[in-house]
Amino acid sequence: MAVPKSRWSKARSRRARAQYKVKAPALATCPQCKAQKLPHHVCKQCGYYKGREVVSAQDA
């Protein structure tokens, strides 16, 4: 099993930890109902994806 030769310094640990940030999800506008949705996902409001109905609106 691999074992590190030496431990990371506090500065190096904190610098690495600083990169783990929570980002707001990117949102796209649905062309059918103009609701905000995740890109490349079926719209939860109308059930459309790429201009055609994939899921009925009541199931979405």
PAZAPA-4460 file (N, C-alpha, C; in steps of 0.05 Angstrom, whole numbers, plus 32768, in hexadecimal, padded with zeros to 4 digits):
% residues 60
    n_x    n_y    n_z   ca_x   ca_y   ca_z    c_x    c_y    c_z   seq   type   mol
   8011   7FE8   8000   8000   8000   8000   8012   8019   8000     1      M     A
   800A   802D   7FF1   801A   8045   7FEF   8017   8056   8008     2      A     A
   802D   8061   8011   802D   8072   8029   803B   808C   8021     3      V     A
   802F   80A4   8028   803C   80BD   8021   8057   80C0   8030     4      P     A
   806B   80CB   8023   8085   80CF   8030   8084   80E5   8045     5      K     A
   8075   80FA   8040   8073   8110   8053   8057   811C   8052     6      S     A
   804F   8129   8067   8034   8134   8068   8034   814F   8059     7      R     A
   801C   8157   8050   8019   8170   8042   801B   8187   8057     8      W     A
   8026   819D   804F   8026   81B4   8060   800A   81C0   8064     9      S     A
   8007   81D1   8078   7FEC   81DD   807D   7FE4   81EF   8065    10      K     A
   7FF8   81FD   805A   7FF2   820F   8043   7FE9   81FF   802B    11      A     A
   7FF6   81E8   8026   7FEF   81D8   800F   7FD4   81CB   8013    12      R     A
   7FCE   81C3   802B   7FB3   81B7   8031   7F9D   81CC   802D    13      S     A
   7FA2   81E3   8038   7F8E   81F8   8036   7F8A   8202   8019    14      R     A
   7F9F   8203   800A   7F9D   820B   7FEE   7F8D   81F7   7FDE    15      R     A
   7F91   81DD   7FE3   7F82   81C8   7FD6   7F65   81C9   7FDE    16      A     A
   7F60   81CD   7FF8   7F45   81CE   8002   7F35   81E6   7FF8    17      R     A
   7F43   81FC   7FF1   7F36   8214   7FE8   7F29   8210   7FCD    18      A     A
   7F31   81FC   7FBE   7F25   81F7   7FA3   7F0A   81EA   7FA4    19      Q     A
   7F03   81DE   7FBB   7EE9   81D1   7FBD   7ED4   81E5   7FC5    20      Y     A
   7EC8   81F2   7FB1   7EB3   8206   7FB5   7E99   81FB   7FAA    21      K     A
   7E84   8204   7FB6   7E69   81FD   7FAC   7E62   8212   7F97    22      V     A
   7E5C   8208   7F7F   7E54   821B   7F69   7E36   8219   7F65    23      K     A
   7E2A   822F   7F5D   7E0E   822F   7F56   7E0B   8220   7F3C    24      A     A
   7DF6   8210   7F3A   7DF3   8200   7F21   7DED   8213   7F09    25      P     A
   7DF8   820B   7EF2   7DF3   821A   7EDA   7DD6   8214   7ED1    26      A     A
   7DC8   8229   7ECA   7DAC   8226   7EC3   7DA8   822F   7EA6    27      L     A
   7D96   8222   7E98   7D8F   8229   7E7D   7D71   822F   7E7D    28      A     A
   7D68   823E   7E69   7D4B   8244   7E66   7D3E   8230   7E54    29      T     A
   7D28   8225   7E5C   7D19   8212   7E4B   7D0C   8221   7E34    30      C     A
   7D11   8219   7E1B   7D05   8227   7E05   7CE7   8225   7E03    31      P     A
   7CDB   8210   7E10   7CBE   820C   7E0E   7CAF   821D   7E22    32      Q     A
   7CB7   821B   7E3C   7CA8   8229   7E51   7CB7   823F   7E5E    33      C     A
   7CD0   8244   7E56   7CE1   825A   7E61   7CE8   8256   7E7E    34      K     A
   7CE6   823E   7E89   7CEE   8239   7EA5   7D0C   8233   7EA6    35      A     A
   7D18   8237   7EBD   7D34   8231   7EC1   7D37   8213   7EC5    36      Q     A
   7D4B   8207   7EB7   7D50   81EB   7EB9   7D6E   81E6   7EB7    37      K     A
   7D76   81CE   7EBF   7D92   81C6   7EBB   7D97   81C0   7E9E    38      L     A
   7DAE   81C8   7E93   7DB4   81C2   7E77   7DB6   81A4   7E72    39      P     A
   7DAD   819B   7E5B   7DAE   817F   7E53   7D9C   816E   7E65    40      H     A
   7D87   8179   7E70   7D74   816A   7E81   7D57   8170   7E77    41      H     A
   7D45   815E   7E7C   7D29   8162   7E76   7D1E   8178   7E88    42      V     A
   7D0E   818A   7E7D   7D02   81A0   7E8C   7CEE   8194   7EA0    43      C     A
   7CF0   819B   7EB9   7CDE   8191   7ECE   7CC2   819D   7ECC    44      K     A
   7CC0   81B4   7EBF   7CA6   81C2   7EBD   7C95   81B6   7EA7    45      Q     A
   7CA1   81B4   7E8F   7C91   81AC   7E78   7C97   8190   7E6D    46      C     A
   7CAE   8184   7E75   7CB5   8169   7E6C   7CC2   8168   7E51    47      G     A
   7CCA   817E   7E46   7CD6   817F   7E2B   7CF5   817D   7E2D    48      Y     A
   7D01   8171   7E18   7D1E   8170   7E15   7D24   8171   7DF7    49      Y     A
   7D34   8184   7DEF   7D3C   8188   7DD3   7D23   818A   7DC1    50      K     A
   7D0F   8199   7DC9   7CF8   81A0   7DB8   7CE3   818B   7DB7    51      G     A
   7CE5   8174   7DC5   7CCF   8161   7DC5   7CC9   8157   7DE1    52      R     A
   7CB0   814F   7DE5   7CA7   8147   7E00   7CB3   812B   7E06    53      E     A
   7CC2   8129   7E1B   7CCE   8110   7E24   7CBE   8104   7E3B    54      V     A
   7CB5   8115   7E4D   7CA5   810C   7E64   7C8C   811E   7E64    55      V     A
   7C75   8112   7E6A   7C5D   8123   7E6C   7C60   8137   7E83    56      S     A
   7C54   814E   7E80   7C58   8163   7E94   7C4F   815B   7EB0    57      A     A
   7C3B   814B   7EB2   7C32   8143   7ECD   7C45   8130   7EDB    58      Q     A
   7C55   8121   7ECB   7C69   810F   7ED6   7C83   811E   7EDD    59      D     A
   7C88   8133   7ECF   7CA1   8142   7ED3   7CA4   814F   7EED    60      A     A
***
